[in-house]
């Protein structure tokens, strides 16, 4: 596929097209670098008390 592309639009224009796609794609990657967190996750990270209760279960067959 790349050989056909190079023959039809030349190597220089293929690289130019790839560069344009990369510049259009970069803002999306920049936004994904630090996605917004949900309130529950923010509370867990900051150490605030949350309304979520965690329950630990112990299996009777396990030895400690």
C-alpha positions as a Markdown table, in Angstrom:
| # | Residue | x | y | z |
|---|---|---|---|---|
| 1 | Unk | 0.0 | 0.0 | 0.0 |
| 2 | Unk | 2.8 | 2.5 | 0.8 |
| 3 | Unk | 4.5 | 1.8 | -2.5 |
| 4 | Unk | 1.3 | 2.7 | -4.4 |
| 5 | Unk | 0.9 | 5.8 | -2.3 |
| 6 | Unk | 4.5 | 6.9 | -2.9 |
| 7 | Unk | 4.1 | 6.3 | -6.7 |
| 8 | Unk | 0.9 | 8.3 | -6.8 |
| 9 | Unk | 1.7 | 11.3 | -4.6 |
| 10 | Unk | 5.5 | 11.1 | -4.2 |
| 11 | Unk | 7.4 | 10.5 | -1.0 |
| 12 | Unk | 7.6 | 14.2 | -0.1 |
| 13 | Unk | 3.8 | 14.7 | -0.1 |
| 14 | Unk | 3.3 | 11.4 | 1.8 |
| 15 | Unk | 5.5 | 12.7 | 4.6 |
| 16 | Unk | 3.7 | 16.0 | 4.5 |
| 17 | Unk | 0.3 | 14.3 | 4.9 |
| 18 | Unk | 1.6 | 12.2 | 7.8 |
| 19 | Unk | 2.9 | 15.3 | 9.5 |
| 20 | Unk | -0.5 | 17.0 | 9.1 |
| 21 | Unk | -2.2 | 13.9 | 10.6 |
| 22 | Unk | 0.2 | 13.9 | 13.5 |
| 23 | Unk | -0.4 | 17.6 | 14.3 |
| 24 | Unk | -4.2 | 17.0 | 14.2 |
| 25 | Unk | -3.8 | 14.0 | 16.5 |
| 26 | Unk | -1.5 | 15.6 | 19.0 |
| 27 | Unk | -4.2 | 17.7 | 20.9 |
| 28 | Unk | -6.2 | 14.5 | 21.5 |
| 29 | Unk | -3.1 | 12.9 | 23.0 |
| 30 | Unk | -2.4 | 16.0 | 25.1 |
| 31 | Unk | -5.9 | 15.9 | 26.5 |
| 32 | Unk | -5.6 | 12.2 | 27.3 |
| 33 | Unk | -2.4 | 12.8 | 29.2 |
| 34 | Unk | -4.3 | 14.1 | 32.3 |
| 35 | Unk | -8.0 | 13.1 | 32.0 |
| 36 | Unk | -10.5 | 14.6 | 34.3 |
| 37 | Unk | -11.1 | 12.4 | 37.4 |
| 38 | Unk | -14.5 | 11.6 | 38.9 |
| 39 | Unk | -15.3 | 13.0 | 42.3 |
| 40 | Unk | -14.9 | 9.6 | 44.0 |
| 41 | Unk | -11.4 | 9.1 | 42.6 |
| 42 | Unk | -10.5 | 12.6 | 43.6 |
| 43 | Unk | -11.6 | 12.0 | 47.2 |
| 44 | Unk | -9.6 | 8.8 | 47.4 |
| 45 | Unk | -6.5 | 10.5 | 46.0 |
| 46 | Unk | -6.8 | 13.5 | 48.3 |
| 47 | Unk | -7.6 | 11.4 | 51.4 |
| 48 | Unk | -11.0 | 13.0 | 52.0 |
| 49 | Unk | -13.7 | 10.9 | 53.6 |
| 50 | Unk | -15.9 | 9.3 | 50.9 |
| 51 | Unk | -19.4 | 7.8 | 51.0 |
| 52 | Unk | -18.0 | 4.5 | 49.6 |
| 53 | Unk | -17.5 | 1.8 | 52.2 |
| 54 | Unk | -15.0 | -1.0 | 51.5 |
| 55 | Unk | -15.6 | -4.5 | 53.0 |
| 56 | Unk | -12.9 | -7.1 | 53.3 |
| 57 | Unk | -13.9 | -10.7 | 53.3 |
| 58 | Unk | -11.8 | -13.5 | 54.7 |
| 59 | Unk | -12.0 | -17.0 | 53.4 |
| 60 | Unk | -12.2 | -19.6 | 56.3 |
| 61 | Unk | -10.0 | -22.0 | 54.3 |
| 62 | Unk | -7.1 | -19.7 | 54.1 |
| 63 | Unk | -4.3 | -19.9 | 56.7 |
| 64 | Unk | -2.5 | -16.8 | 57.8 |
